[in-house]
Amino acid sequence: MKTIKLIPYDEDPVLDTNTLMAALGITKKEANDILWDLFEKEYIDLIPVLDEEKLNLLKPRD
């Protein structure tokens, strides 16, 4: 019987220069060009979204 390798499941996938370089085997410039193209077409937003739970952990407690 032939076995297959399962693709690892990631709950919060990251789309950045490093993941594109690793997944596609491309240069840093090519990865950045892809990200800028997606940003200009408004498919992605390059500004990170704040995680409110993590932000609350950073706030000083009274």
GROMACS elastic network, one bead per residue, 0.5 to 0.9 nm:
[ bonds ]
;  ai    aj funct       b0    kb
    6     9     6  0.87508   500
    9    13     6  0.87450   500
   10    13     6  0.56012   500
   10    14     6  0.88936   500
   14    19     6  0.70174   500
   15    18     6  0.81890   500
   15    19     6  0.61485   500
   15    20     6  0.68883   500
   15    35     6  0.84467   500
   16    19     6  0.54857   500
   16    20     6  0.62209   500
   16    21     6  0.86024   500
   16    31     6  0.80016   500
   16    32     6  0.82207   500
   16    35     6  0.74449   500
   17    20     6  0.53277   500
   17    21     6  0.61361   500
   17    22     6  0.87174   500
   17    28     6  0.65137   500
   17    29     6  0.87098   500
   17    30     6  0.88758   500
   17    31     6  0.53525   500
   17    32     6  0.59294   500
   17    34     6  0.88897   500
   17    35     6  0.75495   500
   18    21     6  0.50857   500
   18    22     6  0.62022   500
   18    23     6  0.85518   500
   18    28     6  0.76462   500
   18    31     6  0.79004   500
   19    22     6  0.51562   500
   19    23     6  0.59391   500
   19    24     6  0.83495   500
   19    31     6  0.87819   500
   20    23     6  0.51466   500
   20    24     6  0.57622   500
   20    25     6  0.75794   500
   20    26     6  0.73889   500
   20    27     6  0.89676   500
   20    28     6  0.85752   500
   20    31     6  0.57989   500
   20    32     6  0.87519   500
   20    34     6  0.87554   500
   20    35     6  0.89751   500
   21    24     6  0.55542   500
   21    25     6  0.51597   500
   21    27     6  0.60953   500
   21    28     6  0.64435   500
   21    30     6  0.82246   500
   21    31     6  0.60496   500
   22    25     6  0.53679   500
   22    26     6  0.74071   500
   23    26     6  0.82007   500
   24    31     6  0.87074   500
   26    29     6  0.82518   500
   26    30     6  0.61972   500
   26    31     6  0.65860   500
   27    30     6  0.52255   500
   27    31     6  0.62615   500
   27    32     6  0.86581   500
   28    31     6  0.51084   500
   28    32     6  0.61221   500
   28    33     6  0.85291   500
   29    32     6  0.51253   500
   29    33     6  0.60668   500
   29    34     6  0.86656   500
   30    33     6  0.50270   500
   30    34     6  0.62998   500
   30    35     6  0.87714   500
   31    34     6  0.51796   500
   31    35     6  0.63717   500
   31    36     6  0.87618   500
   32    35     6  0.50478   500
   32    36     6  0.61313   500
   32    37     6  0.84899   500
   33    36     6  0.51807   500
   33    37     6  0.60782   500
   33    38     6  0.86350   500
   34    37     6  0.50918   500
   34    38     6  0.62354   500
   34    39     6  0.86119   500
   35    38     6  0.51469   500
   35    39     6  0.61510   500
   35    40     6  0.86532   500
   35    44     6  0.81173   500
   35    46     6  0.83422   500
   36    40     6  0.60495   500
   36    41     6  0.85450   500
   36    46     6  0.85784   500
   37    40     6  0.51521   500
   37    41     6  0.62284   500
   37    42     6  0.85554   500
   37    43     6  0.87970   500
   38    41     6  0.51755   500
   38    42     6  0.61821   500
   38    43     6  0.52622   500
   38    44     6  0.59011   500
   38    45     6  0.84517   500
   39    43     6  0.59014   500
   39    44     6  0.51267   500
   39    45     6  0.59144   500
   39    46     6  0.67638   500
   40    43     6  0.77209   500
   40    44     6  0.83923   500
   41    44     6  0.79669   500
   42    45     6  0.68884   500
   45    48     6  0.75357   500
   50    53     6  0.88189   500
   50    54     6  0.81192   500
   50    55     6  0.72052   500
   51    54     6  0.54691   500
   51    55     6  0.60953   500
   51    56     6  0.87165   500
   52    56     6  0.61020   500
   52    57     6  0.87575   500
   53    56     6  0.52341   500
   53    57     6  0.66388   500
   54    57     6  0.51947   500
   54    58     6  0.67802   500
   55    58     6  0.52830   500
   55    59     6  0.67247   500
   56    59     6  0.52880   500
   56    60     6  0.85761   500
   57    60     6  0.80301   500
